[in-house]
Each structure stands twice: as structure tokens, then as C-alpha cells.
Amino acid sequence: MTEVYSNSVATLLNGAINNSVTSLTVNDASTFPTSGNFRIIIDSEIMLVTGVSGNVLTVTRGQESTSAASHSNGASVSSIITKGSLEKFRSEIFQAGNYSGRPSSPNKGQLYLIDDGPTLNQSPSNGNWKSYGPIFRFKPIVTSGFAWINQGGATEDSSDGVLILSVPTNSGDSLRIRKKTAPTPPYKVITFFAPTFKSQNFYNIGLCLRQSSDGKVIFFGYYRNNGSLIGVVRFNSPTSFNSTTITRTTNDLGGCCIKGFWLRIEDDNTNRKFQLSVDGINWTDLLSEGRTTFMTADEIGYLGNSNNTSIGVDGTFYHWDVQ
């Protein structure tokens, strides 16, 4: 039940009580709350009041590591705010969990963050929910364990809880790669990132797979090539283009580039899947192929590439997760 509060509430115990009774009588309960739960203290014992009827209080004894004890007639009875009451208040105001776990009768003002959906729920009045969104739960990149390949003048900054990758201009392909050892399949690599959109052509930024033995790379993400595209592109090395495997314009994808992209590479130990999402929950395959096609990846990472002497590349990675 909801925890409630009142100001300057005090009275006296009307009749002695032992250490086991669960109801007690006070001289005057008119200033106590009449519904909801609240806490009182008698001598050094904290009690949780769960009901009020006239001057009779129904109580749960010995709260918050205090001991139930006998109390004399005329003992002081005061309403009190405690560590437990504040923690209860916090839990009543904000909760998180699956959509199916939302309280059926929320308190006015309560917030509930959905673990398995893209909405924030708020209760404008008792017993009602309204949903706001879409919002996304992000897991920031932990850059420890990554190493540069062909860094050149590229930099990254993760000081503000997101990772900003910046890549300088170049006269040809030059992948600036951050990579680490891939997990043992099956695994999924997931990111949400937002490139800085520029009108010039020939740059790309996103996820990558790499074969450490010969440096082959498969790029998956956003690239500008006479239009805004999402695609899978193969490279023999950071400076040697091989082929473009598949592309989709951002218009084909419903304009998902406006705020950013959800990308997922899945290796199920048989196939490699390159997947897109607008909410990070529901995924669509852009490409599915055998996991050894072109190369067998033993490294995962992200990269930026500018094949343009006029502009560099930069973008913000908000989320990185390996499952």
C-alpha cells in the first residue's frame, strides 16, 4: 500500500501494550493519516501503521531492525519519516521491469521504465498509465580491450558517456578501425549510433568484422555514396576495397537515419546475419550468409572511413552490447 505522511503528528498511548499486540489505542488519532501506510515510533520501536479506525491503530511491530517491546500507558506516539519509508517512497515513484510487470494500480506520478519495450510509462492519476516514447536504453561502450588498426589521425572521446569517433580526410579508402577479439559463436554485436550527416560523398561509419590473419574487413553501417545508404561492404585491407555486397537507401528504411541506426551482426556458428532495427527490439535481416563467406571473423569492432579530401567523418556511438 502507498506510504503516506503528515506533519507534526504526535499523541499518547492510551493503555499499556505488550510486545506482541498488533493494534493499539491512542488518545487522539485525528491528525494521523486515515488511509495508506505510515510509520510511528514509541520509545525506540518503529511500527508500520496499516490501518486507522477511530483512535485504534493497526500496526506491524518491530520495523527496520528495531525490536518489539512493551510500552507503558501515556508513552509518546509520533509519526516518523525513516530510511525504510523513504526507500518505499522511492520504489513507489520509480520502478523498472518488463511491460507485463507494470503495477495494475499505479500511484499518481509513478514512473515505470520498460525493460522489453521502448516506452516510459507515467501515471497521471491513480490507477492509470500513459506511455511516452520511443526511448532507448543504452549501454555505453567500454573502450578498454579495443585496439587501433590504421589509426592515422583518428580520435575517439568517451568522456561524456557516449563515444564520439572522428576520422580525418583522406584521398582514398583508409579504414580507421577499433577492434577486439570476437566472442566464441554464437554471439550478437549490437550498436546504436548517429553519424554526422554531410553533403559530400564517399565516407562511412559503423560496425565491422575483421580477420586478423590477413586484415580482411567486412563493414556494416552507414555510408555516403551518391546518396544516403546502409550496406555491407568488403575490404581486402583497411586501404583496399573489395566489393559492395548489399545496400539499402535510408528512404527504403523509413528514414531511420534521422536520429540514428540500430545495427546488429549475429554469428550463430553457421550463418552471419546483418540486421537493422528502428527500436532495438524488432530486427530485420539485411543480409544472411555463411559465416566463412569472404573471411572468418575473429575480431569485432567499429570504424570510420573518409575517401574524401574535403571532409572527415565523425559520429556518436550511444550503445554497444555483445550478447
C-alpha positions as CSV (number, residue, x, y, z in Angstrom):
1,M,0.0,0.0,0.0
2,T,1.1,3.6,-0.6
3,E,3.2,5.2,2.1
4,V,1.7,8.5,3.3
5,Y,2.9,11.3,5.5
6,S,1.6,14.1,7.9
7,N,3.3,17.0,9.6
8,S,3.8,17.3,13.3
9,V,1.8,14.3,14.3
10,A,2.1,13.2,17.9
11,T,-0.2,11.8,20.6
12,L,0.0,9.5,23.7
13,L,-0.6,5.8,24.1
14,N,-3.9,5.1,25.8
15,G,-3.3,1.9,27.7
16,A,-0.1,-0.2,28.1
17,I,0.8,-2.8,25.4
18,N,3.0,-5.8,25.4
19,N,5.5,-6.9,22.7
20,S,3.0,-8.9,20.6
21,V,-0.2,-7.0,20.1
22,T,-0.9,-5.7,16.6
23,S,-3.4,-3.0,17.5
24,L,-3.1,-0.1,20.0
25,T,-5.2,2.8,21.1
26,V,-4.0,6.4,21.3
27,N,-5.6,9.4,22.9
28,D,-6.2,11.2,19.6
29,A,-5.6,9.9,16.1
30,S,-7.3,12.7,14.3
31,T,-4.1,14.2,13.0
32,F,-2.8,10.8,11.6
33,P,-3.4,9.9,8.0
34,T,-6.7,7.9,7.6
35,S,-5.5,5.7,4.7
36,G,-2.3,4.3,3.4
37,N,0.6,3.1,5.4
38,F,2.7,5.3,7.7
39,R,5.3,4.8,10.4
40,I,5.3,5.7,14.1
41,I,7.8,5.4,16.9
42,I,7.1,4.6,20.5
43,D,10.1,4.7,22.8
44,S,12.7,3.2,20.4
45,E,10.4,0.8,18.5
46,I,9.4,1.7,14.9
47,M,6.0,0.4,13.8
48,L,4.3,0.4,10.5
49,V,0.7,1.5,10.7
50,T,-1.5,-0.3,8.2
51,G,-5.0,0.9,9.3
52,V,-6.8,3.5,11.4
53,S,-10.2,3.1,12.9
54,G,-11.1,5.9,15.2
55,N,-8.3,6.1,17.8
56,V,-7.2,2.5,17.1
57,L,-4.1,1.8,15.0
58,T,-3.4,-1.5,13.4
59,V,0.4,-2.0,13.3
60,T,3.2,-4.3,12.2
61,R,5.7,-4.4,15.0
62,G,9.5,-4.1,15.2
63,Q,10.2,-2.4,11.9
64,E,13.6,-1.6,10.4
65,S,15.8,-3.6,12.8
66,T,14.0,-2.3,16.0
67,S,12.6,-4.8,18.5
68,A,9.0,-5.2,19.5
69,A,8.8,-4.3,23.2
70,S,6.3,-3.5,25.9
71,H,5.2,0.2,26.2
72,S,3.6,2.0,29.1
73,N,0.3,3.9,29.2
74,G,1.0,7.5,28.3
75,A,4.1,6.8,26.2
76,S,4.7,9.2,23.3
77,V,3.4,8.1,19.9
78,S,4.9,10.1,17.0
79,S,4.7,9.8,13.2
80,I,8.2,9.5,11.7
81,I,10.0,9.5,8.4
82,T,12.6,6.8,8.3
83,K,15.1,5.2,5.9
84,G,12.5,2.5,5.2
85,S,9.7,5.0,4.5
86,L,12.0,6.9,2.1
87,E,13.0,3.8,0.3
88,K,9.4,2.7,0.0
89,F,8.5,6.2,-1.4
90,R,11.3,5.9,-4.0
91,S,10.1,2.5,-5.1
92,E,6.6,3.8,-5.4
93,I,7.7,6.7,-7.6
94,F,10.0,4.8,-9.9
95,Q,10.2,1.2,-11.0
96,A,11.6,-0.7,-13.9
97,G,10.8,-4.2,-15.4
98,N,9.0,-5.9,-18.2
99,Y,5.9,-4.5,-19.6
100,S,3.8,-7.3,-18.1
101,G,5.1,-6.4,-14.7
102,R,3.7,-2.9,-14.5
103,P,1.7,-2.4,-11.3
104,S,-2.0,-2.8,-12.2
105,S,-3.0,0.2,-9.9
106,P,-0.2,2.7,-10.1
107,N,0.1,5.7,-7.8
108,K,-0.3,9.2,-9.2
109,G,3.0,10.4,-10.6
110,Q,4.6,6.9,-10.7
111,L,7.2,6.2,-13.4
112,Y,7.9,2.8,-14.9
113,L,10.7,2.1,-17.4
114,I,10.0,-0.8,-19.7
115,D,12.9,-3.3,-20.0
116,D,11.5,-5.1,-23.0
117,G,10.0,-2.2,-24.9
118,P,10.9,1.4,-26.0
119,T,8.5,3.4,-23.8
120,L,8.5,5.2,-20.5
121,N,5.2,4.9,-18.6
122,Q,3.8,7.5,-16.3
123,S,0.7,7.6,-14.2
124,P,-1.1,11.0,-14.4
125,S,-3.7,9.8,-11.9
126,N,-4.2,6.8,-9.6
127,G,-4.7,3.6,-11.5
128,N,-3.9,4.9,-15.0
129,W,-0.9,4.6,-17.2
130,K,0.2,6.7,-20.2
131,S,3.2,5.7,-22.4
132,Y,5.8,8.1,-23.8
133,G,8.4,7.3,-26.4
134,P,10.1,5.8,-28.2
135,I,13.1,5.9,-25.9
136,F,16.0,3.5,-25.9
137,R,18.1,2.0,-23.1
138,F,21.7,2.4,-24.0
139,K,24.8,0.5,-22.8
140,P,27.9,2.7,-23.3
141,I,30.9,1.4,-25.0
142,V,33.7,0.4,-22.6
143,T,36.8,1.1,-24.7
144,S,39.2,-1.0,-22.7
145,G,40.2,-4.1,-24.7
146,F,39.9,-2.3,-28.1
147,A,43.0,-1.6,-30.2
148,W,43.5,0.7,-33.2
149,I,44.2,-0.6,-36.6
150,N,45.4,2.0,-39.1
151,Q,44.6,4.8,-36.7
152,G,46.2,7.6,-38.6
153,G,44.8,10.9,-37.2
154,A,41.6,9.3,-36.0
155,T,40.5,10.0,-32.4
156,E,37.7,9.0,-30.0
157,D,36.3,10.6,-26.9
158,S,34.1,8.7,-24.4
159,S,34.3,11.2,-21.6
160,D,30.6,12.1,-21.7
161,G,29.2,8.6,-21.5
162,V,28.9,8.2,-25.3
163,L,31.7,7.5,-27.8
164,I,32.5,10.1,-30.5
165,L,34.7,8.7,-33.3
166,S,36.4,11.3,-35.5
167,V,38.3,10.4,-38.7
168,P,40.3,12.8,-40.8
169,T,40.1,13.4,-44.6
170,N,41.9,11.1,-46.9
171,S,42.5,10.7,-50.7
172,G,41.3,7.1,-50.8
173,D,39.8,4.4,-48.6
174,S,41.5,4.2,-45.2
175,L,39.5,2.4,-42.6
176,R,40.3,3.7,-39.1
177,I,39.4,0.6,-37.0
178,R,38.9,-0.1,-33.3
179,K,38.8,-3.8,-32.8
180,K,38.9,-6.5,-30.1
181,T,38.7,-10.3,-30.1
182,A,35.4,-11.7,-31.1
183,P,33.5,-14.0,-28.7
184,T,33.1,-17.7,-29.3
185,P,30.0,-18.2,-31.5
186,P,27.1,-17.9,-31.2
187,Y,27.1,-14.2,-30.4
188,K,25.5,-10.9,-31.4
189,V,27.1,-7.4,-31.6
190,I,24.6,-4.5,-31.3
191,T,25.1,-0.8,-31.6
192,F,23.1,2.4,-31.9
193,F,25.0,5.3,-33.4
194,A,24.3,8.6,-35.2
195,P,26.6,9.7,-37.9
196,T,27.1,13.4,-38.6
197,F,25.4,13.8,-41.9
198,K,27.4,15.7,-44.6
199,S,26.5,16.5,-48.2
200,Q,29.8,15.2,-49.7
201,N,30.1,11.6,-50.8
202,F,32.4,8.7,-50.0
203,Y,32.6,8.2,-46.3
204,N,31.3,5.5,-43.9
205,I,30.9,4.7,-40.3
206,G,29.5,1.7,-38.3
207,L,30.3,-1.8,-37.2
208,C,32.9,-4.2,-38.6
209,L,34.2,-7.7,-38.5
210,R,37.9,-8.5,-39.1
211,Q,40.1,-11.5,-39.9
212,S,43.3,-10.9,-38.1
213,S,45.4,-13.3,-40.2
214,D,45.3,-11.2,-43.3
215,G,43.4,-8.0,-42.3
216,K,40.2,-8.5,-44.3
217,V,37.3,-6.4,-43.1
218,I,33.5,-6.5,-43.5
219,F,31.9,-3.2,-42.8
220,F,28.2,-2.8,-41.9
221,G,26.7,0.6,-41.4
222,Y,26.1,4.0,-42.9
223,Y,27.9,5.2,-45.9
224,R,27.5,8.1,-48.3
225,N,28.0,7.1,-51.9
226,N,25.9,9.3,-54.2
227,G,23.1,9.0,-51.6
228,S,22.5,8.0,-48.0
229,L,22.9,4.3,-47.8
230,I,23.1,1.4,-45.3
231,G,25.1,-1.6,-46.5
232,V,27.6,-4.3,-46.2
233,V,31.0,-3.6,-47.8
234,R,34.0,-5.9,-48.0
235,F,37.7,-4.7,-47.9
236,N,40.8,-6.8,-48.6
237,S,42.6,-4.5,-46.1
238,P,42.0,-1.1,-44.5
239,T,43.1,0.6,-47.7
240,S,41.9,-1.9,-50.3
241,F,38.2,-2.0,-51.4
242,N,36.9,-5.4,-52.5
243,S,33.1,-5.2,-53.2
244,T,29.8,-3.8,-52.0
245,T,27.6,-6.7,-51.1
246,I,24.2,-5.1,-50.5
247,T,22.8,-1.7,-49.9
248,R,19.6,0.0,-49.0
249,T,18.8,3.7,-49.2
250,T,17.7,5.3,-46.0
251,N,14.4,6.1,-47.6
252,D,13.9,2.4,-48.1
253,L,14.3,2.0,-44.4
254,G,11.6,4.5,-43.5
255,G,14.0,7.4,-42.8
256,C,15.5,5.6,-39.7
257,C,18.7,7.7,-40.2
258,I,17.0,10.8,-38.8
259,K,18.0,10.0,-35.2
260,G,20.4,7.1,-35.7
261,F,20.7,3.5,-36.6
262,W,20.3,0.2,-34.7
263,L,22.7,-2.4,-36.2
264,R,23.2,-6.0,-35.2
265,I,25.7,-8.6,-36.5
266,E,24.8,-12.1,-35.5
267,D,27.1,-15.1,-35.8
268,D,25.1,-18.2,-34.9
269,N,28.1,-20.5,-35.7
270,T,26.5,-21.4,-39.1
271,N,25.5,-18.1,-40.6
272,R,26.4,-14.5,-40.4
273,K,23.4,-12.1,-40.3
274,F,23.4,-8.3,-40.7
275,Q,20.3,-6.8,-39.2
276,L,18.6,-3.5,-38.8
277,S,16.1,-2.1,-36.3
278,V,14.2,1.1,-35.6
279,D,13.7,0.3,-31.9
280,G,16.4,-2.1,-30.9
281,I,13.8,-4.8,-30.2
282,N,12.4,-5.9,-33.6
283,W,15.0,-6.8,-36.2
284,T,15.1,-7.3,-40.0
285,D,17.7,-9.1,-41.9
286,L,19.6,-7.0,-44.5
287,L,21.9,-9.9,-45.4
288,S,22.3,-13.5,-44.3
289,E,25.3,-15.6,-45.5
290,G,27.6,-18.4,-44.4
291,R,29.9,-17.4,-41.5
292,T,33.0,-18.1,-43.6
293,T,32.0,-16.2,-46.7
294,F,34.9,-13.9,-47.8
295,M,36.6,-14.4,-44.4
296,T,36.2,-16.0,-41.0
297,A,36.0,-13.2,-38.5
298,D,37.9,-13.5,-35.2
299,E,37.6,-9.8,-34.3
300,I,34.7,-7.4,-33.9
301,G,34.7,-3.6,-33.7
302,Y,33.7,-0.3,-35.2
303,L,35.3,2.0,-37.8
304,G,35.1,5.3,-39.7
305,N,36.4,5.9,-43.2
306,S,36.8,9.0,-45.3
307,N,37.5,8.6,-49.0
308,N,37.3,12.3,-49.5
309,T,39.8,15.1,-49.4
310,S,37.3,17.7,-48.3
311,I,35.6,16.2,-45.3
312,G,36.4,13.9,-42.4
313,V,33.9,11.5,-40.7
314,D,32.5,11.7,-37.2
315,G,29.6,10.0,-35.4
316,T,28.4,9.2,-31.9
317,F,28.0,5.6,-30.7
318,Y,25.4,5.6,-27.9
319,H,25.1,1.9,-27.4
320,W,27.4,-1.2,-27.6
321,D,26.5,-4.6,-26.4
322,V,27.8,-8.1,-27.1
323,Q,25.4,-10.9,-26.3
